Amino acid sequence: MNPVLEKIKELDSKYLYMILTAVIGVIVLVDFATFMRLQTGWIASLDKDISLMNTNMAELGMNNKRMDQFTAQRELARRKLKNLEAMVFRKDEVPVVLKDISSIANDCGIRIDQLTPQALSAKPVVENSSGKYYTMDILIRIRTGYHRLGKFLNQMELRHLFWQIDELAINVDPKDPLREEVKMKLRILVLEK
């Protein structure tokens, strides 16, 4: 017979139970340590996921708070785009622009001495799927007072008739000091498809 088994048989039953308890305890400890290691690894991975989720939730909260700001900026951009589109004329609309300028001048009590459109710019300012955008200068010479000039320019701006005033020269009329001779060059945008 095995000498280890014979030694075990000779032991008192009290010691036998203690050894059995110790062996079972070691098995339980090893099993518990293995199980706990798996559980702690799983908890650690959950901790990373929870941390990432908390970061995402905080970012979502900040974005929700800024949503009104984003919406306001989008609406402002849409209005600006609409205003810019109103300032772009097709090539065949140039006579209408000249007529509108003349009409505004008449409404403001201004006499136009010269209203001359120039040729389109040699190179397009922008070229995209809508077509080519060119600039065109319109030379204007009028005789008027400062108040009527201001009203005239304001009305043209309200109707989006020009992109910019490129040149402006005001000379006092020696014959009538209350009326100035105004020479200006308006720049408009023209779309050619």
Secondary structure, 3 states (H helix, E strand, C coil): CCHHHHHHHHCCHHHHHHHHHHHHHHHHHHHHHHHHHHHHHHHHHHHHHHHHHHHHHHHHHHHHHHHHHHHHHHHHHHHHHHHHHHCEEEHHHHHHHHHHHHHHHHHCCCEEEEEEEEEECCCCCEEECCEEEEEEEEEEEEEECHHHHHHHHHHHHHCCCCCEEEEEEEEECCCCCCCEEEEEEEEEEEEEC
